[in-house]
Amino acid sequence: MNDKDTTRPLAIALQYDGESAPRVTARGRDEVAQQIIRLAREHGIPMQENQPLAGLLARVEPGDEIPEALYLAVAQVIAFAYHLSGKVPRA
């Protein structure tokens, strides 16, 4: 997947269980990106647009944990999603 192409829609889905590092659960461009976005909307999953981060996460295979170098950036996305959902992270 060419993560440098910013002209085509890109979507990355993440899963975080609060115990281990977040995982990429889906990634795709074009029609696949549109499907990921549609499913997120249907299920009320918060979304955040961050093209540079999405490009880096596009290098991670679905099912794999995100690299440690991206922990802070992804933590900010997760905090944003928690805030939008009215959730509070577990202590």
Residue frames as a rotation matrix with the C-alpha (Angstrom) as fourth column:
MET 1
0.588 0.809 0.000 0.00
0.809 -0.588 0.000 0.00
0.000 0.000 -1.000 0.00
ASN 2
-0.373 -0.708 0.600 1.48
0.694 -0.642 -0.326 3.33
0.616 0.295 0.730 -1.07
ASP 3
0.210 0.472 -0.856 1.06
0.953 -0.294 0.071 5.50
-0.218 -0.831 -0.511 2.01
LYS 4
-0.709 -0.547 -0.446 2.47
0.424 -0.835 0.350 8.59
-0.564 0.059 0.824 0.22
ASP 5
-0.729 0.489 0.479 -0.57
0.429 -0.219 0.876 8.97
0.534 0.844 -0.050 -2.06
THR 6
-0.790 0.415 -0.451 -2.68
0.274 -0.420 -0.865 11.67
-0.548 -0.807 0.218 -0.43
THR 7
-0.756 0.519 -0.398 -5.02
-0.653 -0.560 0.510 12.10
0.042 0.646 0.762 -3.39
ARG 8
-0.275 0.653 -0.706 -6.96
-0.114 0.707 0.698 8.90
0.955 0.272 -0.120 -2.72
PRO 9
0.459 0.523 0.718 -9.15
-0.768 -0.173 0.617 8.36
0.447 -0.834 0.323 0.38
LEU 10
-0.464 -0.625 -0.627 -7.42
-0.041 0.723 -0.690 6.36
0.885 -0.295 -0.361 3.12
ALA 11
0.462 0.604 0.650 -9.03
-0.742 -0.139 0.656 4.92
0.486 -0.785 0.384 6.26
ILE 12
-0.620 -0.635 -0.460 -7.52
-0.135 0.664 -0.735 3.02
0.773 -0.394 -0.498 9.15
ALA 13
0.602 0.784 0.151 -9.54
-0.363 0.100 0.927 1.26
0.711 -0.613 0.345 11.87
LEU 14
-0.580 -0.805 0.128 -8.01
-0.421 0.162 -0.892 0.75
0.697 -0.571 -0.433 15.30
GLN 15
0.602 0.670 -0.435 -8.99
0.111 0.469 0.876 -1.42
0.791 -0.576 0.208 18.25
TYR 16
-0.539 -0.730 0.420 -7.91
-0.382 -0.232 -0.894 -0.69
0.750 -0.643 -0.153 21.79
ASP 17
0.246 0.640 -0.728 -8.87
0.346 0.643 0.683 -2.91
0.906 -0.420 -0.063 24.71
GLY 18
0.704 -0.005 0.710 -7.17
-0.538 -0.657 0.528 -0.85
0.464 -0.753 -0.465 27.41
GLU 19
0.858 -0.377 0.350 -4.76
-0.034 0.638 0.770 -3.67
-0.513 -0.672 0.534 28.19
SER 20
0.017 -0.861 0.508 -2.36
0.772 0.334 0.541 -4.06
-0.636 0.382 0.670 25.28
ALA 21
-0.757 -0.362 -0.543 -1.20
-0.038 -0.806 0.590 -1.75
-0.652 0.468 0.597 22.51
PRO 22
0.279 0.872 -0.402 -3.81
-0.529 -0.209 -0.822 -0.65
-0.801 0.442 0.403 19.99
ARG 23
-0.469 -0.346 0.813 -4.12
0.418 0.724 0.549 -2.80
-0.778 0.597 -0.195 16.87
VAL 24
-0.614 0.300 -0.730 -4.89
-0.758 -0.482 0.439 -1.95
-0.220 0.823 0.523 13.28
THR 25
-0.285 0.591 0.754 -8.06
0.018 0.790 -0.613 -3.88
-0.958 -0.161 -0.236 12.47
ALA 26
0.483 0.399 0.780 -8.65
0.790 0.186 -0.585 -2.60
-0.378 0.898 -0.225 8.94
ARG 27
-0.241 -0.525 -0.816 -6.99
-0.066 -0.830 0.554 -0.37
-0.968 0.187 0.165 6.40
GLY 28
-0.071 0.197 0.978 -7.76
0.902 0.431 -0.021 0.60
-0.425 0.881 -0.208 2.87
ARG 29
-0.815 -0.175 -0.553 -7.96
-0.093 -0.901 0.423 3.15
-0.572 0.396 0.718 0.11
ASP 30
-0.829 0.476 -0.294 -10.72
-0.427 -0.199 0.882 4.17
0.361 0.857 0.368 -2.25
GLU 31
0.062 0.956 -0.288 -13.75
-0.428 0.286 0.857 1.87
0.902 0.070 0.426 -2.00
VAL 32
-0.019 -0.128 -0.992 -12.34
0.701 0.705 -0.105 -0.02
0.713 -0.697 0.077 0.99
ALA 33
-0.940 -0.326 -0.095 -11.76
0.307 -0.693 -0.652 3.29
0.147 -0.643 0.752 2.79
GLN 34
-0.532 0.817 0.221 -15.34
-0.661 -0.564 0.495 4.29
0.529 0.117 0.841 2.06
GLN 35
0.227 0.593 -0.773 -16.58
0.077 0.780 0.621 0.96
0.971 -0.200 0.132 3.49
ILE 36
-0.468 -0.475 -0.745 -14.53
0.781 0.173 -0.600 1.43
0.414 -0.863 0.290 6.67
ILE 37
-0.982 0.109 0.153 -15.94
-0.151 -0.940 -0.305 4.95
0.110 -0.323 0.940 7.08
ARG 38
-0.207 0.970 -0.127 -19.50
-0.563 -0.012 0.827 3.80
0.800 0.243 0.548 6.37
LEU 39
0.133 0.219 -0.966 -19.27
0.482 0.838 0.257 0.99
0.866 -0.500 0.006 8.93
ALA 40
-0.785 -0.462 -0.413 -17.82
0.588 -0.344 -0.732 3.34
0.195 -0.818 0.542 11.54
ARG 41
-0.799 0.541 0.263 -20.69
-0.525 -0.841 0.133 5.77
0.293 -0.032 0.956 11.02
GLU 42
0.033 0.860 -0.509 -23.29
-0.302 0.494 0.815 2.98
0.953 0.127 0.276 11.16
HIS 43
0.222 -0.021 -0.975 -21.89
0.710 0.689 0.147 1.80
0.668 -0.725 0.167 14.49
GLY 44
0.941 0.242 0.237 -21.38
0.055 -0.801 0.596 5.24
0.334 -0.548 -0.767 16.01
ILE 45
0.376 -0.889 -0.262 -17.61
0.896 0.277 0.346 4.92
-0.235 -0.365 0.901 16.11
PRO 46
0.746 -0.136 -0.652 -15.88
-0.070 -0.990 0.126 8.29
-0.663 -0.048 -0.747 16.45
MET 47
0.494 -0.598 0.632 -13.56
0.866 0.268 -0.423 9.24
0.083 0.756 0.650 13.62
GLN 48
0.543 -0.421 -0.726 -10.72
-0.015 -0.870 0.493 11.71
-0.839 -0.257 -0.479 13.36
GLU 49
0.924 -0.261 0.281 -9.06
0.302 0.044 -0.952 12.89
0.236 0.964 0.120 10.17
ASN 50
0.525 -0.848 -0.071 -5.28
-0.471 -0.359 0.806 12.82
-0.709 -0.389 -0.588 10.43
GLN 51
0.936 -0.073 -0.345 -3.69
-0.303 0.335 -0.892 12.12
0.181 0.940 0.291 7.04
PRO 52
0.016 -0.999 -0.038 -0.04
-0.830 0.008 -0.558 11.99
0.557 0.041 -0.829 8.23
LEU 53
-0.380 -0.112 0.918 -0.87
-0.780 0.573 -0.253 9.50
-0.497 -0.812 -0.305 11.00
ALA 54
0.673 0.685 0.280 -3.10
-0.386 0.648 -0.657 7.45
-0.631 0.334 0.700 8.69
GLY 55
0.655 -0.500 -0.566 -0.23
-0.595 0.120 -0.795 7.22
0.466 0.858 -0.219 6.22
LEU 56
-0.439 -0.846 0.301 2.06
-0.853 0.289 -0.434 5.83
0.280 -0.448 -0.849 8.90
LEU 57
-0.208 0.444 0.872 -0.59
-0.607 0.641 -0.471 3.42
-0.767 -0.627 0.136 10.20
ALA 58
0.731 0.481 -0.484 -1.20
-0.665 0.346 -0.662 2.19
-0.150 0.806 0.573 6.64
ARG 59
-0.099 -0.867 -0.489 2.19
-0.787 0.368 -0.494 0.45
0.609 0.336 -0.719 6.91
VAL 60
-0.657 -0.084 0.750 0.93
-0.659 0.547 -0.516 -1.72
-0.367 -0.833 -0.414 9.79
GLU 61
-0.795 0.357 -0.490 -0.61
-0.073 0.745 0.663 -5.05
0.602 0.563 -0.566 8.81
PRO 62
0.154 0.921 0.359 -4.19
-0.760 -0.122 0.639 -5.59
0.632 -0.371 0.681 10.00
GLY 63
0.823 0.190 -0.535 -4.13
0.175 0.812 0.557 -7.52
0.540 -0.552 0.635 13.27
ASP 64
-0.127 -0.954 -0.271 -0.71
0.783 0.072 -0.618 -6.15
0.609 -0.290 0.738 14.26
GLU 65
0.461 0.141 -0.876 -0.11
0.763 -0.568 0.310 -3.81
-0.454 -0.811 -0.369 17.18
ILE 66
0.938 -0.158 0.309 0.87
0.042 -0.831 -0.555 -0.28
0.344 0.533 -0.773 16.31
PRO 67
0.055 -0.987 -0.151 4.60
0.626 0.152 -0.765 0.51
0.778 -0.052 0.627 16.56
GLU 68
0.135 -0.077 -0.988 5.81
0.964 -0.220 0.149 2.02
-0.229 -0.972 0.044 19.81
ALA 69
-0.845 -0.535 -0.001 6.90
0.513 -0.811 0.281 5.15
-0.151 0.237 0.960 17.94
LEU 70
-0.601 0.693 0.397 3.21
0.010 -0.490 0.871 5.91
0.799 0.528 0.288 17.24
TYR 71
-0.394 0.463 -0.794 1.91
0.887 0.419 -0.195 5.35
0.243 -0.781 -0.575 20.80
LEU 72
-0.686 0.106 -0.720 1.61
0.353 -0.817 -0.456 9.04
-0.637 -0.567 0.523 21.69
ALA 73
-0.861 0.367 -0.352 -0.10
-0.507 -0.567 0.649 10.03
0.038 0.738 0.674 18.44
VAL 74
-0.470 0.712 -0.522 -2.56
0.130 0.641 0.757 7.13
0.873 0.287 -0.394 18.65
ALA 75
-0.550 0.251 -0.797 -3.16
0.834 0.113 -0.540 7.80
-0.045 -0.961 -0.271 22.36
GLN 76
-0.841 0.237 -0.486 -4.29
-0.161 -0.968 -0.192 11.30
-0.516 -0.084 0.852 21.40
VAL 77
-0.647 0.634 -0.424 -6.71
-0.495 0.074 0.866 9.85
0.580 0.770 0.267 18.84
ILE 78
-0.414 0.479 -0.774 -8.07
0.596 0.785 0.167 7.37
0.688 -0.392 -0.611 21.40
ALA 79
-0.719 0.134 -0.682 -8.47
0.553 -0.483 -0.679 10.16
-0.420 -0.865 0.273 23.97
PHE 80
-0.832 0.429 -0.351 -10.38
-0.545 -0.749 0.377 12.18
-0.101 0.505 0.857 21.35
ALA 81
-0.476 0.664 -0.577 -12.65
-0.142 0.589 0.796 9.20
0.868 0.460 -0.186 20.65
TYR 82
-0.526 0.262 -0.809 -13.26
0.818 0.414 -0.398 8.63
0.231 -0.872 -0.432 24.36
HIS 83
-0.856 0.166 -0.490 -14.14
0.084 -0.890 -0.447 12.29
-0.510 -0.424 0.748 24.81
LEU 84
-0.707 0.599 -0.377 -16.61
-0.648 -0.335 0.684 12.23
0.283 0.728 0.625 21.91
SER 85
-0.309 0.571 -0.761 -18.19
0.119 0.816 0.565 9.05
0.944 0.084 -0.320 23.26
GLY 86
0.366 0.431 0.825 -18.47
-0.707 -0.448 0.547 10.40
0.606 -0.783 0.141 26.80
LYS 87
0.774 -0.162 -0.612 -16.28
0.365 0.904 0.223 7.57
0.517 -0.396 0.759 28.07
VAL 88
0.608 -0.649 0.457 -13.58
-0.793 -0.486 0.366 7.71
-0.016 -0.586 -0.810 30.70
PRO 89
0.062 -0.649 -0.758 -10.46
-0.432 0.668 -0.606 5.57
0.900 0.365 -0.239 30.35
ARG 90
0.872 0.167 -0.461 -9.94
0.271 0.620 0.736 2.89
0.409 -0.766 0.496 32.96
ALA 91
0.585 -0.671 0.456 -7.38
-0.793 -0.590 0.149 3.79
0.169 -0.449 -0.877 35.60
